[in-house]
Amino acid sequence: MAAVVYLHGLWMPGEESLLLRRRLREEFALELHPFRYAPSFSDLPGAIERLRAFIAGLAPAELHLVGHSLGGLVIYRFLERYPAQPPGRVVFLGTPANGSRAAQVATRFAPVAHFMGESVMQELLAPAPRHWGHARELGIIAGTEPLGVGQLLAQFTEANDGTVAVSETRLTGATDHLTLPVSHMGMLFSPRVAHATGAFLAHGRFPLA
């Protein structure tokens, strides 16, 4: 089986990927390995170093990477630092590649800013212009079901998943971009998202229907 390394979002434990893991295994024979990190209490370079060691321990012949929300940004930075990885593809699920308006509002509250961590705030609040220039193909899934506190914080007037706007997920250089009627957390439990993720990892394109 090809190894699929999953990176969770902010304040998530990794276990939320259970259904996604099972569906990728059953439908696509892909084995998902959650990588756990604590973005609130560790710097991003440290998380990247631990991710490098985690992948080296798996020693996969083929490596796919799936990142939910902030996890996609960690993958982006990881491949910048360590581009020489086994062949494979990448899927971002609701990743705010262009910054997060919800996070900008949330960090006005000191306790939230403290638990978010400086490295995370640098990625979410004032990101440098990003372009997907890595050799491996990237597929992005964005949700359009506006259920989440981010909708109240950012007061979106455009399509969003309740935490991240569809426009915030777009990244120049990506191979494919798909919108589905799911919320930011709901996408992790959605059979359609799991199928689309597996299809992209297997074929490099999202299914047409």
Backbone hydrogen bonds, N-H to C=O, Kabsch-Sander energy under -0.5 kcal/mol:
donor,donor_aa,acceptor,acceptor_aa,energy
3,A,62,E,-2.0
4,V,31,E,-2.7
5,V,3,A,-0.5
5,V,64,H,-2.8
6,Y,4,V,-0.6
6,Y,33,H,-2.0
7,L,66,V,-2.7
8,H,6,Y,-0.5
8,H,35,F,-0.7
12,M,9,G,-1.7
17,S,14,G,-1.5
18,L,15,E,-1.7
21,R,17,S,-3.1
22,R,18,L,-2.2
23,R,19,L,-2.5
24,L,20,L,-2.4
25,R,21,R,-1.8
26,E,22,R,-2.6
27,E,23,R,-2.5
28,F,24,L,-1.6
29,A,25,R,-1.2
30,L,24,L,-1.9
31,E,2,A,-1.6
32,L,30,L,-0.6
33,H,4,V,-3.8
35,F,6,Y,-3.1
36,R,34,P,-0.6
41,F,38,A,-1.3
42,S,38,A,-1.1
47,A,43,D,-1.7
48,I,44,L,-2.4
49,E,45,P,-2.1
50,R,46,G,-2.0
51,L,47,A,-2.2
52,R,48,I,-2.3
53,A,49,E,-1.9
54,F,50,R,-2.4
55,I,51,L,-2.6
56,A,52,R,-2.3
57,G,53,A,-2.0
58,L,54,F,-1.2
59,A,55,I,-1.6
63,L,87,P,-2.6
64,H,3,A,-2.8
65,L,89,R,-2.3
66,V,5,V,-2.7
67,G,91,V,-2.4
68,H,7,L,-2.6
69,S,67,G,-0.5
69,S,93,L,-3.0
71,G,68,H,-2.4
72,G,69,S,-1.6
73,L,69,S,-0.7
73,L,70,L,-0.7
74,V,70,L,-1.8
75,I,71,G,-2.0
76,Y,72,G,-2.3
77,R,73,L,-2.3
78,F,74,V,-2.6
79,L,75,I,-2.6
80,E,76,Y,-1.4
81,R,77,R,-2.0
82,Y,78,F,-3.3
85,Q,83,P,-2.0
90,V,137,E,-2.3
91,V,65,L,-2.3
92,F,139,G,-2.5
93,L,67,G,-3.1
94,G,92,F,-0.6
94,G,141,I,-2.9
97,A,95,T,-2.1
98,N,168,E,-2.1
99,G,96,P,-1.7
100,S,124,L,-2.5
101,R,99,G,-0.5
104,Q,100,S,-1.7
105,V,101,R,-1.8
106,A,102,A,-2.4
107,T,103,A,-2.3
108,R,105,V,-1.6
109,F,106,A,-1.7
110,A,108,R,-0.6
112,V,109,F,-0.6
113,A,109,F,-2.1
114,H,110,A,-2.4
115,F,111,P,-2.0
116,M,112,V,-1.3
117,G,113,A,-1.5
121,M,117,G,-2.2
122,Q,118,E,-2.1
123,E,119,S,-1.5
124,L,120,V,-2.5
125,L,121,M,-2.9
126,A,121,M,-0.8
126,A,122,Q,-0.6
132,W,172,T,-3.3
133,G,131,H,-1.2
139,G,90,V,-2.6
140,I,176,D,-2.2
141,I,92,F,-2.8
142,A,178,L,-2.9
144,T,180,L,-1.7
145,E,182,V,-2.1
147,L,145,E,-2.5
148,G,146,P,-0.6
150,G,162,G,-0.7
151,Q,148,G,-1.2
151,Q,162,G,-1.5
152,L,148,G,-0.6
153,L,149,V,-2.2
154,A,150,G,-3.0
155,Q,151,Q,-1.4
161,D,164,V,-2.2
166,V,159,A,-2.5
168,E,165,A,-0.8
169,T,165,A,-0.7
169,T,166,V,-1.3
170,R,166,V,-0.6
170,R,167,S,-0.6
174,A,171,L,-2.0
175,T,138,L,-2.0
176,D,138,L,-1.6
178,L,140,I,-3.0
180,L,142,A,-2.3
182,V,180,L,-2.4
184,H,161,D,-2.4
187,M,183,S,-1.8
188,L,185,M,-1.5
189,F,186,G,-1.5
190,S,186,G,-0.5
190,S,187,M,-0.6
194,A,190,S,-2.2
195,H,191,P,-2.5
196,A,192,R,-2.5
197,T,193,V,-2.7
198,G,194,A,-2.6
199,A,195,H,-2.6
200,F,196,A,-2.2
201,L,197,T,-2.5
202,A,198,G,-2.1
203,H,199,A,-2.7
204,G,200,F,-2.8
205,R,199,A,-0.5
